[in-house]
Amino acid sequence: MNDKVDKLVIFLAKRDGIDKLVKTFQYASKLLVWHLETTNPNAAHRAKQCEVASGLSRKAFRTGRFLTGFNALRRNPGPTTTYRVLSVFANAGEMVYFFFDHFLWLSRTGVLDANLARRMSFISAFGESLGYVFFCVIEFSMIKEGIEEERRIRRSSLAESNEKGDEIKKIRADRVMRLMAVAANLADLIIGLADIEPNPFCNHAVTLGISGLVSAWAGWYRNWPT
């Protein structure tokens, strides 16, 4: 049992899997709103409702997600002091993001004062952006180490050629996954900057829509069962 339906079921059973699916709905809807708002306001309104509902649903799915960063620091902070320091900042930023996202969700659903939404959004986006910067530094460092290791293997004459090939394949597969992580982090960083420091580029519907889809689809790739 290893066909596409099996893999899809496994993918959607994961919290990250369903999050990436709903994120696709959210940002595809945002692009639809931009495309239809002048030509078909009724359809644009329906797409806007889908976008808002998807965004709120994703926040509900992420309840307690801040514990993931805490557990990562507790269990596997990194192999060296440098990685441990980077991991602390990266995971701390992500923890702030997911923790304050709870209050943003509650304020937008009317449970808490709606006036809190803007403040919670800023704090959450600031933590998110800080985390993504440090996660990108970690990923680029790991990619660099992988490239150096691949070069070392190619120069080595001690290992058998087929063993070399297997090691190089693993390094390259890991590199692709890390590049997907960088793409997702950079895309989400743009979305976070739109909340922290609104500007015409980051806040444009097309920029946000494309960034959201890049992040979602990179997450699909990384979380898809192999």
Backbone as CSV, one residue per row, in Angstrom:
resi,resn,N_x,N_y,N_z,CA_x,CA_y,CA_z,C_x,C_y,C_z
1,MET,0.848,-1.197,0.000,0.000,0.000,0.000,0.882,1.246,0.000
2,ASN,1.197,1.708,-1.186,2.099,2.850,-1.286,1.737,3.725,-2.479
3,ASP,0.422,3.780,-2.804,0.022,4.592,-3.939,-0.270,6.017,-3.480
4,LYS,-0.708,6.853,-4.418,-0.893,8.273,-4.118,-2.002,8.524,-3.104
5,VAL,-3.046,7.697,-3.149,-4.139,7.872,-2.186,-3.657,7.573,-0.766
6,ASP,-2.874,6.492,-0.614,-2.301,6.172,0.694,-1.461,7.341,1.210
7,LYS,-0.629,7.883,0.327,0.246,8.984,0.731,-0.554,10.233,1.084
8,LEU,-1.630,10.490,0.325,-2.467,11.650,0.611,-3.151,11.516,1.966
9,VAL,-3.623,10.313,2.280,-4.264,10.070,3.579,-3.272,10.311,4.711
10,ILE,-2.050,9.796,4.540,-1.012,9.998,5.557,-0.673,11.480,5.691
11,PHE,-0.566,12.166,4.549,-0.235,13.595,4.541,-1.295,14.416,5.274
12,LEU,-2.566,14.144,4.982,-3.653,14.928,5.580,-3.900,14.556,7.038
13,ALA,-3.363,13.411,7.473,-3.495,13.029,8.882,-2.544,13.835,9.771
14,LYS,-1.535,14.445,9.149,-0.586,15.263,9.907,-1.131,16.674,10.084
15,ARG,-0.803,17.301,11.210,-1.223,18.685,11.409,-0.595,19.592,10.358
16,ASP,0.694,19.384,10.059,1.349,20.202,9.042,0.745,19.965,7.663
17,GLY,0.305,18.734,7.397,-0.293,18.430,6.103,-1.581,19.189,5.873
18,ILE,-2.504,19.114,6.838,-3.788,19.812,6.683,-3.577,21.322,6.689
19,ASP,-2.557,21.788,7.447,-2.258,23.222,7.465,-1.840,23.712,6.085
20,LYS,-1.005,22.933,5.391,-0.550,23.361,4.067,-1.689,23.330,3.047
21,LEU,-2.603,22.382,3.201,-3.754,22.343,2.300,-4.634,23.579,2.495
22,VAL,-4.949,23.889,3.753,-5.811,25.040,4.030,-5.087,26.343,3.694
23,LYS,-3.769,26.356,3.862,-2.995,27.541,3.484,-3.083,27.774,1.975
24,THR,-3.109,26.699,1.209,-3.297,26.819,-0.242,-4.646,27.458,-0.542
25,PHE,-5.699,27.009,0.145,-7.025,27.618,-0.034,-6.983,29.106,0.308
26,GLN,-6.322,29.431,1.417,-6.292,30.814,1.901,-5.653,31.766,0.888
27,TYR,-4.470,31.395,0.403,-3.747,32.333,-0.458,-4.176,32.256,-1.924
28,ALA,-4.714,31.134,-2.336,-5.334,31.088,-3.666,-6.574,31.981,-3.673
29,SER,-7.308,31.974,-2.554,-8.488,32.839,-2.437,-8.089,34.306,-2.456
30,LYS,-6.974,34.638,-1.815,-6.494,36.026,-1.819,-6.210,36.500,-3.245
31,LEU,-5.575,35.631,-4.042,-5.312,35.991,-5.439,-6.602,36.127,-6.237
32,LEU,-7.574,35.265,-5.929,-8.874,35.367,-6.600,-9.572,36.682,-6.279
33,VAL,-9.490,37.098,-5.016,-10.091,38.379,-4.619,-9.483,39.508,-5.434
34,TRP,-8.169,39.524,-5.533,-7.481,40.573,-6.292,-7.897,40.537,-7.764
35,HIS,-8.042,39.343,-8.316,-8.355,39.203,-9.737,-9.812,39.575,-10.047
36,LEU,-10.721,39.313,-9.106,-12.151,39.453,-9.380,-12.797,40.715,-8.803
37,GLU,-12.086,41.440,-7.931,-12.743,42.512,-7.188,-13.326,43.618,-8.076
38,THR,-12.744,43.843,-9.245,-13.281,44.887,-10.125,-14.258,44.338,-11.163
39,THR,-14.094,43.077,-11.543,-14.943,42.514,-12.599,-16.142,41.725,-12.069
40,ASN,-15.998,41.133,-10.901,-17.072,40.309,-10.338,-17.059,40.434,-8.814
41,PRO,-17.594,41.541,-8.280,-17.545,41.789,-6.839,-18.198,40.688,-6.000
42,ASN,-19.265,40.072,-6.512,-19.939,39.018,-5.747,-19.021,37.800,-5.568
43,ALA,-18.362,37.383,-6.650,-17.431,36.261,-6.561,-16.226,36.623,-5.688
44,ALA,-15.788,37.879,-5.799,-14.665,38.332,-4.979,-15.021,38.280,-3.495
45,HIS,-16.268,38.637,-3.165,-16.728,38.584,-1.774,-16.722,37.147,-1.254
46,ARG,-17.156,36.221,-2.080,-17.158,34.803,-1.677,-15.725,34.300,-1.469
47,ALA,-14.831,34.714,-2.365,-13.420,34.314,-2.224,-12.829,34.910,-0.950
48,LYS,-13.221,36.142,-0.629,-12.736,36.784,0.595,-13.208,36.025,1.834
49,GLN,-14.437,35.572,1.814,-14.951,34.781,2.933,-14.162,33.487,3.103
50,CYS,-13.817,32.855,1.977,-13.008,31.636,2.023,-11.626,31.930,2.585
51,GLU,-11.047,33.042,2.168,-9.717,33.431,2.662,-9.733,33.636,4.178
52,VAL,-10.718,34.394,4.668,-10.803,34.678,6.100,-11.060,33.403,6.901
53,ALA,-12.004,32.579,6.416,-12.331,31.338,7.122,-11.120,30.401,7.165
54,SER,-10.381,30.334,6.060,-9.200,29.472,6.012,-8.131,29.962,6.990
55,GLY,-7.932,31.276,7.031,-6.939,31.841,7.944,-7.264,31.553,9.399
56,LEU,-8.544,31.725,9.769,-8.964,31.446,11.150,-8.866,29.951,11.463
57,SER,-9.200,29.108,10.493,-9.111,27.660,10.701,-7.675,27.242,10.967
58,ARG,-6.741,27.814,10.218,-5.334,27.469,10.417,-4.860,27.844,11.813
59,LYS,-5.339,28.960,12.319,-4.948,29.368,13.670,-5.479,28.380,14.706
60,ALA,-6.676,27.860,14.471,-7.228,26.861,15.391,-6.406,25.579,15.350
61,PHE,-5.987,25.160,14.143,-5.181,23.947,14.007,-3.858,24.063,14.767
62,ARG,-3.354,25.302,14.904,-2.024,25.499,15.489,-2.058,25.639,17.007
63,THR,-3.178,25.344,17.623,-3.269,25.428,19.081,-2.201,24.539,19.728
64,GLY,-1.411,25.132,20.614,-0.357,24.389,21.298,0.900,24.179,20.484
65,ARG,0.949,24.732,19.284,2.099,24.503,18.402,3.397,25.099,18.963
66,PHE,3.280,26.098,19.837,4.478,26.714,20.396,5.311,25.706,21.195
67,LEU,4.682,24.630,21.647,5.412,23.608,22.401,6.405,22.844,21.527
68,THR,6.189,22.860,20.205,7.115,22.177,19.296,8.513,22.781,19.389
69,GLY,8.578,24.112,19.379,9.868,24.792,19.492,10.523,24.537,20.831
70,PHE,9.712,24.562,21.891,10.231,24.291,23.229,10.818,22.889,23.306
71,ASN,10.110,21.934,22.732,10.575,20.545,22.771,11.829,20.359,21.924
72,ALA,11.919,21.093,20.796,13.114,21.011,19.954,14.340,21.495,20.714
73,LEU,14.189,22.578,21.478,15.295,23.090,22.278,15.643,22.129,23.413
74,ARG,14.628,21.493,23.948,14.832,20.579,25.071,15.506,19.287,24.638
75,ARG,15.120,18.766,23.467,15.593,17.466,23.020,16.809,17.509,22.103
76,ASN,16.836,18.476,21.170,17.915,18.479,20.175,18.265,19.913,19.774
77,PRO,18.951,20.647,20.652,19.247,22.055,20.353,20.278,22.263,19.252
78,GLY,21.089,21.228,18.956,22.094,21.368,17.904,23.390,20.688,18.272
79,PRO,24.200,20.324,17.267,25.439,19.571,17.522,26.588,20.419,18.058
80,THR,26.587,21.723,17.786,27.681,22.596,18.224,27.114,23.810,18.951
81,THR,28.002,24.562,19.589,27.571,25.764,20.318,26.931,26.775,19.377
82,THR,27.509,26.946,18.202,26.955,27.903,17.228,25.533,27.523,16.842
83,TYR,25.330,26.245,16.540,23.988,25.795,16.165,23.023,25.912,17.335
84,ARG,23.504,25.698,18.547,22.634,25.815,19.715,22.161,27.249,19.901
85,VAL,23.081,28.207,19.725,22.710,29.624,19.853,21.700,30.006,18.774
86,LEU,21.982,29.617,17.535,21.059,29.907,16.434,19.707,29.252,16.678
87,SER,19.726,28.025,17.176,18.487,27.284,17.432,17.658,27.949,18.514
88,VAL,18.322,28.498,19.534,17.597,29.198,20.602,16.825,30.388,20.027
89,PHE,17.489,31.208,19.229,16.835,32.382,18.654,15.734,31.983,17.662
90,ALA,16.025,30.972,16.832,15.044,30.542,15.834,13.792,29.994,16.498
91,ASN,13.980,29.079,17.435,12.825,28.457,18.081,12.108,29.414,19.040
92,ALA,12.864,30.317,19.665,12.231,31.305,20.537,11.310,32.222,19.723
93,GLY,11.797,32.636,18.543,10.954,33.468,17.680,9.704,32.735,17.253
94,GLU,9.862,31.459,16.895,8.703,30.664,16.480,7.730,30.453,17.645
95,MET,8.257,30.263,18.854,7.403,30.080,20.017,6.583,31.336,20.300
96,VAL,7.226,32.510,20.191,6.492,33.776,20.362,5.381,33.882,19.326
97,TYR,5.726,33.538,18.083,4.749,33.585,16.988,3.525,32.724,17.288
98,PHE,3.737,31.459,17.584,2.608,30.563,17.793,1.849,30.859,19.090
99,PHE,2.560,31.312,20.130,1.885,31.605,21.396,0.937,32.789,21.254
100,PHE,1.430,33.898,20.709,0.584,35.087,20.573,-0.447,34.934,19.457
101,ASP,-0.212,33.979,18.554,-1.204,33.687,17.520,-2.507,33.166,18.136
102,HIS,-2.404,32.532,19.307,-3.607,32.080,20.019,-4.510,33.280,20.344
103,PHE,-3.894,34.350,20.869,-4.663,35.532,21.263,-5.189,36.284,20.047
104,LEU,-4.412,36.265,18.966,-4.884,36.879,17.722,-6.125,36.157,17.221
105,TRP,-6.092,34.841,17.253,-7.249,34.035,16.838,-8.462,34.332,17.711
106,LEU,-8.262,34.378,19.030,-9.383,34.630,19.950,-9.953,36.028,19.774
107,SER,-9.104,37.003,19.479,-9.605,38.366,19.276,-10.350,38.497,17.952
108,ARG,-9.898,37.764,16.930,-10.574,37.842,15.627,-11.881,37.056,15.602
109,THR,-12.012,36.088,16.493,-13.268,35.327,16.564,-14.256,35.965,17.536
110,GLY,-13.839,37.037,18.218,-14.749,37.747,19.116,-14.721,37.286,20.553
111,VAL,-13.903,36.306,20.878,-13.811,35.838,22.264,-13.126,36.894,23.128
112,LEU,-12.065,37.500,22.597,-11.385,38.608,23.268,-11.699,39.909,22.538
113,ASP,-11.299,40.993,23.135,-11.531,42.320,22.565,-10.907,42.395,21.166
114,ALA,-11.697,42.807,20.194,-11.213,42.886,18.809,-10.072,43.886,18.657
115,ASN,-10.002,44.864,19.581,-8.936,45.863,19.502,-7.555,45.281,19.796
116,LEU,-7.529,44.091,20.397,-6.248,43.433,20.674,-5.614,42.838,19.416
117,ALA,-6.411,42.651,18.389,-5.952,41.929,17.207,-4.703,42.550,16.593
118,ARG,-4.696,43.872,16.441,-3.559,44.529,15.785,-2.280,44.345,16.589
119,ARG,-2.380,44.503,17.906,-1.194,44.358,18.747,-0.685,42.915,18.742
120,MET,-1.607,41.972,18.864,-1.211,40.562,18.858,-0.608,40.167,17.513
121,SER,-1.154,40.722,16.443,-0.649,40.432,15.103,0.782,40.923,14.956
122,PHE,1.074,42.110,15.496,2.426,42.673,15.399,3.426,41.818,16.172
123,ILE,3.079,41.468,17.424,3.991,40.676,18.254,4.228,39.307,17.623
124,SER,3.149,38.692,17.170,3.245,37.375,16.541,4.107,37.430,15.283
125,ALA,3.885,38.433,14.440,4.645,38.562,13.193,6.111,38.877,13.465
126,PHE,6.375,39.664,14.517,7.769,39.982,14.857,8.519,38.722,15.270
127,GLY,7.903,37.921,16.145,8.525,36.662,16.555,8.713,35.726,15.378
128,GLU,7.692,35.656,14.515,7.750,34.802,13.323,8.927,35.201,12.433
129,SER,9.045,36.491,12.153,10.100,36.971,11.256,11.481,36.733,11.844
130,LEU,11.621,36.990,13.150,12.906,36.741,13.810,13.285,35.267,13.700
131,GLY,12.321,34.408,13.957,12.579,32.966,13.865,12.992,32.551,12.473
132,TYR,12.308,33.085,11.453,12.612,32.679,10.080,14.012,33.102,9.662
133,VAL,14.458,34.272,10.119,15.812,34.725,9.788,16.840,33.727,10.306
134,PHE,16.691,33.324,11.564,17.657,32.401,12.156,17.525,30.989,11.591
135,PHE,16.295,30.573,11.266,16.129,29.272,10.621,16.831,29.252,9.262
136,CYS,16.750,30.357,8.524,17.425,30.430,7.223,18.938,30.341,7.387
137,VAL,19.475,31.012,8.419,20.912,30.942,8.682,21.322,29.498,8.966
138,ILE,20.522,28.795,9.773,20.812,27.396,10.086,20.791,26.547,8.820
139,GLU,19.759,26.727,7.993,19.632,25.918,6.776,20.794,26.168,5.815
140,PHE,21.170,27.439,5.632,22.286,27.745,4.729,23.592,27.162,5.268
141,SER,23.764,27.185,6.588,24.968,26.602,7.188,25.014,25.101,6.938
142,MET,23.858,24.434,7.096,23.802,22.992,6.862,24.017,22.648,5.388
143,ILE,23.483,23.497,4.493,23.697,23.281,3.056,25.185,23.408,2.720
144,LYS,25.822,24.421,3.300,27.262,24.615,3.064,28.049,23.402,3.546
145,GLU,27.713,22.892,4.729,28.403,21.717,5.256,28.176,20.500,4.352
146,GLY,26.964,20.379,3.811,26.659,19.275,2.906,27.475,19.340,1.631
147,ILE,27.629,20.546,1.084,28.425,20.721,-0.134,29.886,20.352,0.128
148,GLU,30.403,20.784,1.285,31.787,20.464,1.634,31.971,18.962,1.830
149,GLU,30.972,18.320,2.448,31.047,16.877,2.649,30.984,16.130,1.317
150,GLU,30.149,16.613,0.398,30.075,15.990,-0.922,31.406,16.095,-1.659
151,ARG,32.044,17.250,-1.566,33.352,17.419,-2.205,34.397,16.496,-1.585
152,ARG,34.332,16.344,-0.258,35.277,15.468,0.429,35.104,14.016,-0.028
153,ILE,33.846,13.596,-0.169,33.563,12.224,-0.618,34.075,12.008,-2.030
154,ARG,33.873,12.998,-2.888,34.319,12.861,-4.273,35.847,12.770,-4.375
155,ARG,36.535,13.458,-3.468,38.008,13.419,-3.488,38.554,12.135,-2.861
156,SER,37.745,11.522,-1.994,38.214,10.344,-1.268,38.354,9.151,-2.202
157,SER,39.387,8.391,-2.003,39.602,7.177,-2.798,39.472,5.929,-1.935
158,LEU,39.005,6.129,-0.693,38.934,5.008,0.237,37.640,4.222,0.111
159,ALA,36.569,4.913,-0.250,35.261,4.254,-0.296,34.994,3.667,-1.675
160,GLU,34.132,2.668,-1.696,33.709,2.087,-2.972,32.837,3.087,-3.724
161,SER,32.834,2.984,-5.044,32.108,3.953,-5.856,30.609,3.939,-5.583
162,ASN,30.030,2.736,-5.369,28.589,2.690,-5.113,28.242,3.258,-3.743
163,GLU,29.159,3.086,-2.764,28.950,3.688,-1.450,29.007,5.204,-1.545
164,LYS,29.946,5.674,-2.333,30.040,7.122,-2.565,28.747,7.654,-3.162
165,GLY,28.247,6.910,-4.148,27.015,7.333,-4.817,25.847,7.432,-3.858
166,ASP,25.710,6.463,-2.953,24.618,6.476,-1.981,24.737,7.663,-1.029
167,GLU,25.950,7.935,-0.563,26.161,9.058,0.349,25.857,10.383,-0.333
168,ILE,26.294,10.497,-1.575,26.064,11.746,-2.320,24.567,11.948,-2.566
169,LYS,23.857,10.863,-2.861,22.402,10.969,-3.057,21.707,11.465,-1.796
170,LYS,22.133,10.952,-0.642,21.538,11.387,0.634,21.809,12.859,0.885
171,ILE,23.037,13.279,0.597,23.398,14.687,0.804,22.573,15.588,-0.111
172,ARG,22.413,15.168,-1.364,21.644,15.984,-2.308,20.164,16.027,-1.954
173,ALA,19.632,14.898,-1.497,18.224,14.874,-1.075,18.020,15.792,0.119
174,ASP,18.957,15.764,1.056,18.885,16.652,2.225,18.976,18.114,1.792
175,ARG,19.813,18.393,0.795,19.968,19.762,0.307,18.672,20.283,-0.305
176,VAL,17.987,19.430,-1.058,16.709,19.840,-1.661,15.694,20.179,-0.568
177,MET,15.623,19.338,0.461,14.693,19.589,1.562,15.021,20.903,2.266
178,ARG,16.288,21.162,2.441,16.687,22.407,3.117,16.416,23.633,2.240
179,LEU,16.582,23.494,0.933,16.247,24.601,0.031,14.749,24.871,0.039
180,MET,13.942,23.806,0.148,12.498,23.986,0.281,12.158,24.729,1.575
181,ALA,12.885,24.382,2.646,12.674,25.068,3.925,13.039,26.545,3.815
182,VAL,14.135,26.846,3.131,14.544,28.243,2.940,13.490,28.998,2.132
183,ALA,12.997,28.373,1.059,11.965,29.017,0.231,10.722,29.330,1.061
184,ALA,10.296,28.366,1.879,9.118,28.577,2.722,9.367,29.670,3.749
185,ASN,10.539,29.659,4.375,10.856,30.659,5.396,10.935,32.063,4.815
186,LEU,11.551,32.198,3.643,11.647,33.515,3.011,10.271,34.029,2.595
187,ALA,9.439,33.130,2.078,8.090,33.524,1.686,7.284,33.970,2.903
188,ASP,7.391,33.214,4.004,6.676,33.586,5.226,7.250,34.848,5.855
189,LEU,8.552,35.073,5.653,9.167,36.306,6.149,8.549,37.527,5.479
190,ILE,8.296,37.429,4.181,7.653,38.536,3.457,6.260,38.801,4.036
191,ILE,5.525,37.719,4.323,4.190,37.864,4.900,4.276,38.503,6.285
192,GLY,5.284,38.091,7.070,5.469,38.679,8.396,5.820,40.156,8.319
193,LEU,6.685,40.535,7.373,7.067,41.947,7.223,5.876,42.820,6.853
194,ALA,4.910,42.228,6.167,3.704,42.987,5.803,2.934,43.422,7.048
195,ASP,3.020,42.640,8.124,2.377,43.001,9.387,3.236,43.944,10.221
196,ILE,4.555,43.715,10.200,5.445,44.518,11.033,5.616,45.925,10.478
197,GLU,5.918,46.019,9.202,6.173,47.305,8.545,5.446,47.335,7.212
198,PRO,4.155,47.675,7.229,3.370,47.688,5.985,4.029,48.548,4.904
199,ASN,4.084,48.001,3.689,4.664,48.733,2.569,3.997,48.234,1.285
200,PRO,4.066,49.030,0.219,3.347,48.675,-1.017,3.734,47.323,-1.605
201,PHE,5.001,46.930,-1.466,5.425,45.657,-2.057,4.924,44.468,-1.243
202,CYS,5.276,44.423,0.042,4.917,43.264,0.874,3.409,43.127,1.056
203,ASN,2.694,44.258,1.083,1.260,44.212,1.345,0.407,44.078,0.095
204,HIS,1.022,44.055,-1.071,0.251,43.873,-2.293,-0.345,42.466,-2.314
205,ALA,-1.578,42.355,-2.776,-2.275,41.065,-2.771,-1.519,40.001,-3.561
206,VAL,-0.896,40.391,-4.671,-0.159,39.423,-5.487,1.084,38.930,-4.738
207,THR,1.804,39.850,-4.090,2.988,39.463,-3.318,2.609,38.493,-2.203
208,LEU,1.556,38.853,-1.450,1.112,38.000,-0.349,0.598,36.662,-0.855
209,GLY,-0.167,36.698,-1.947,-0.729,35.467,-2.489,0.336,34.503,-2.974
210,ILE,1.288,35.017,-3.752,2.356,34.167,-4.273,3.235,33.655,-3.132
211,SER,3.555,34.537,-2.176,4.385,34.123,-1.036,3.702,33.012,-0.248
212,GLY,2.405,33.172,-0.010,1.667,32.150,0.727,1.646,30.814,0.005
213,LEU,1.484,30.853,-1.317,1.461,29.603,-2.088,2.843,28.957,-2.156
214,VAL,3.890,29.766,-2.280,5.254,29.216,-2.271,5.508,28.494,-0.945
215,SER,5.139,29.149,0.154,5.321,28.545,1.467,4.514,27.250,1.609
216,ALA,3.251,27.305,1.165,2.379,26.128,1.283,2.910,24.966,0.457
217,TRP,3.301,25.240,-0.790,3.724,24.154,-1.678,5.105,23.617,-1.301
218,ALA,5.977,24.471,-0.762,7.252,23.969,-0.240,6.988,23.045,0.945
219,GLY,5.998,23.416,1.766,5.615,22.555,2.878,5.001,21.238,2.409
220,TRP,4.220,21.281,1.331,3.672,20.053,0.739,4.825,19.120,0.364
221,TYR,5.824,19.676,-0.300,6.947,18.868,-0.775,7.683,18.233,0.401
222,ARG,7.926,19.021,1.439,8.717,18.537,2.571,7.960,17.517,3.408
223,ASN,6.642,17.639,3.484,5.844,16.773,4.347,5.215,15.582,3.616
224,TRP,5.345,15.563,2.284,4.745,14.473,1.524,5.450,13.157,1.842
225,PRO,4.715,12.094,2.145,5.349,10.809,2.492,6.195,10.272,1.339
226,THR,7.347,9.706,1.675,8.243,9.156,0.647,8.114,7.633,0.631
